[in-house]
Amino acid sequence: MCGRYALTDDHPAMAKAFDVPTDVRRDIAWDELMPRFNVAPTDQVPVLLQKNGERQMEAMRWGLMHFRTANMRGRTALDSKGKSTNTPINARAETVHSHGGFKRSFEKRRCILPASGYYEWMGSGDAKVPHWIYPADGAWMGFAGLYTWWKSPEGTWVPSCTIITTSPNSFLEPIHNRMPVILTRGAYDAWLDPTNDDLTELKELLVPYPSGEMRAHVVSTLVNKVANDGPELIATV
């Protein structure tokens, strides 16, 4: 799975890397969203999507909200009985095209979640050792994602997203049995295009990233607490 990641640079650098004008969505307080070194589920995160043939960035809740969600309490989605309901942060590449909770978004609402790298925990005896996983060339990663919109009882539209995961490549396999789908730059246009209805082509994009282009090192257990933030979280220990 992918349950924690980081945005180690600022909005202008991210926008440039993903070919998005920096003056788009000036109403979003990007400096509050990034840099961050411990992005966690239910956080607001930057999301790249395509509208009217142009790329743009939105801020979305990480954790896809089902249309049957009845209400929210803080960051928590509630069902009709007032109980917390699941909002998946990950969707499996193997079933995303057929799963009822993801099928429509896979067909029409695909997005990319920019990231500098992500964390994964490897079992070691009774402990789990956190690792920082990142691209070898230091470039931005683009996680394949899906998004949707939920309308609150007050009439407010709330966007939310999820990250698609796949089986690990040979580099990640010793660390964990899943990894996020990291799209190559050449796949961005096909993935983001909402008019692209070639589901076979889209499913073929959901493959493990090349092992030789990834790096990882052990980091401090400081990352285990979502309240912790700062560049020390990605430092080698």
Secondary structure in CASP SS format (residue, H / E / C, confidence):
PFRMAT SS
TARGET T0000
AUTHOR 0000-0000-0000
METHOD secondary structure of the structure
MODEL  1
M C 1.00
C C 1.00
G C 1.00
R C 1.00
Y E 1.00
A E 1.00
L E 1.00
T C 1.00
D C 1.00
D C 1.00
H H 1.00
P H 1.00
A H 1.00
M H 1.00
A H 1.00
K H 1.00
A H 1.00
F C 1.00
D C 1.00
V C 1.00
P C 1.00
T C 1.00
D C 1.00
V C 1.00
R C 1.00
R C 1.00
D C 1.00
I C 1.00
A C 1.00
W H 1.00
D H 1.00
E H 1.00
L H 1.00
M C 1.00
P C 1.00
R E 1.00
F E 1.00
N E 1.00
V E 1.00
A C 1.00
P C 1.00
T C 1.00
D C 1.00
Q E 1.00
V E 1.00
P E 1.00
V E 1.00
L E 1.00
L E 1.00
Q E 1.00
K E 1.00
N C 1.00
G C 1.00
E E 1.00
R E 1.00
Q E 1.00
M E 1.00
E E 1.00
A E 1.00
M E 1.00
R E 1.00
W E 1.00
G C 1.00
L C 1.00
M C 1.00
H C 1.00
F C 1.00
R C 1.00
T C 1.00
A C 1.00
N E 1.00
M E 1.00
R E 1.00
G C 1.00
R C 1.00
T E 1.00
A E 1.00
L E 1.00
D C 1.00
S C 1.00
K C 1.00
G C 1.00
K C 1.00
S E 1.00
T C 1.00
N C 1.00
T C 1.00
P C 1.00
I C 1.00
N E 1.00
A E 1.00
R E 1.00
A C 1.00
E C 1.00
T C 1.00
V C 1.00
H C 1.00
S C 1.00
H C 1.00
G C 1.00
G C 1.00
F C 1.00
K H 1.00
R H 1.00
S H 1.00
F H 1.00
E H 1.00
K H 1.00
R C 1.00
R E 1.00
C E 1.00
I E 1.00
L E 1.00
P E 1.00
A E 1.00
S C 1.00
G E 1.00
Y E 1.00
Y E 1.00
E E 1.00
W E 1.00
M E 1.00
G E 1.00
S E 1.00
G C 1.00
D C 1.00
A E 1.00
K E 1.00
V E 1.00
P E 1.00
H E 1.00
W E 1.00
I E 1.00
Y E 1.00
P E 1.00
A C 1.00
D C 1.00
G C 1.00
A C 1.00
W C 1.00
M E 1.00
G E 1.00
F E 1.00
A E 1.00
G E 1.00
L E 1.00
Y E 1.00
T E 1.00
W E 1.00
W E 1.00
K E 1.00
S C 1.00
P C 1.00
E C 1.00
G C 1.00
T C 1.00
W E 1.00
V E 1.00
P E 1.00
S E 1.00
C E 1.00
T E 1.00
I E 1.00
I E 1.00
T E 1.00
T E 1.00
S C 1.00
P C 1.00
N C 1.00
S C 1.00
F C 1.00
L C 1.00
E C 1.00
P C 1.00
I C 1.00
H C 1.00
N C 1.00
R C 1.00
M E 1.00
P E 1.00
V C 1.00
I E 1.00
L C 1.00
T C 1.00
R H 1.00
G H 1.00
A H 1.00
Y H 1.00
D H 1.00
A H 1.00
W H 1.00
L H 1.00
D C 1.00
P C 1.00
T C 1.00
N C 1.00
D C 1.00
D C 1.00
L H 1.00
T H 1.00
E H 1.00
L H 1.00
K H 1.00
E H 1.00
L C 1.00
L C 1.00
V C 1.00
P C 1.00
Y C 1.00
P C 1.00
S H 1.00
G H 1.00
E H 1.00
M E 1.00
R E 1.00
A E 1.00
H E 1.00
V E 1.00
V C 1.00
S C 1.00
T H 1.00
L H 1.00
V H 1.00
N H 1.00
K C 1.00
V C 1.00
A C 1.00
N C 1.00
D C 1.00
G C 1.00
P H 1.00
E H 1.00
L H 1.00
I H 1.00
A C 1.00
T C 1.00
V C 1.00
END
